[in-house]
């Protein structure tokens, strides 16, 4: 998947559909490429932003999480520690154990 834009896009800035588009091509062996339509959805990220915010703030109206994929606070904390360990590793050039960062 690639995104084409007509100019620079700032992270977090609202952009309309005219600023770029997403194209997904399915390339099977010995067949011509086929374009797969990618839904844009309300709020960007294929509608994922709206669903994510509804999950976070308890306003989800389309039912439960049937696949059990929604993150909770523990998952969020783990992702933060993972990012912190990665940054420390980048700074030092050495492996960093996430568990060692939790000793406060």
C-alpha positions, 0 to 999 in steps of 0.5 A, spaced: 500 500 500 502 506 498 499 513 499 500 519 494 500 526 496 500 532 492 505 536 497 507 535 504 502 533 510 503 534 517 502 529 522 495 530 525 493 535 520 486 534 517 486 533 510 481 532 505 480 526 500 483 531 494 490 531 498 492 524 496 489 517 495 491 510 498 492 505 492 492 497 494 494 493 488 493 485 488 499 482 484 498 474 483 503 471 479 502 471 472 495 475 472 495 483 471 494 487 477 488 488 480 486 494 484 483 493 491 478 498 493 480 501 500 475 504 504 476 511 507 471 511 512 470 517 517 475 521 521 481 517 517 485 511 517 479 507 514 474 509 519 479 506 525 480 513 528 472 514 530 472 506 532 478 507 536 476 513 540 469 510 541 473 504 545 477 509 549 472 513 551 466 508 552 462 510 546 462 504 542 455 503 539 456 497 534 457 492 540 462 488 543 469 486 541 468 480 537 475 478 536 478 480 543 483 485 539 481 491 543 487 494 547 487 495 555 491 500 560 496 494 561 497 493 553 498 501 553 503 501 559 507 495 555 507 499 549 510 505 552 515 501 556 517 498 549 518 505 546 522 507 552 526 501 552 527 502 544 529 509 545 534 507 551 537 502 546 538 507 540 542 512 545 546 506 548 547 502 542 546 496 547 540 491 548 535 494 554 531 489 558 524 492 558 523 489 565 529 493 568 525 499 566 520 497 571 524 497 577 522 504 580 
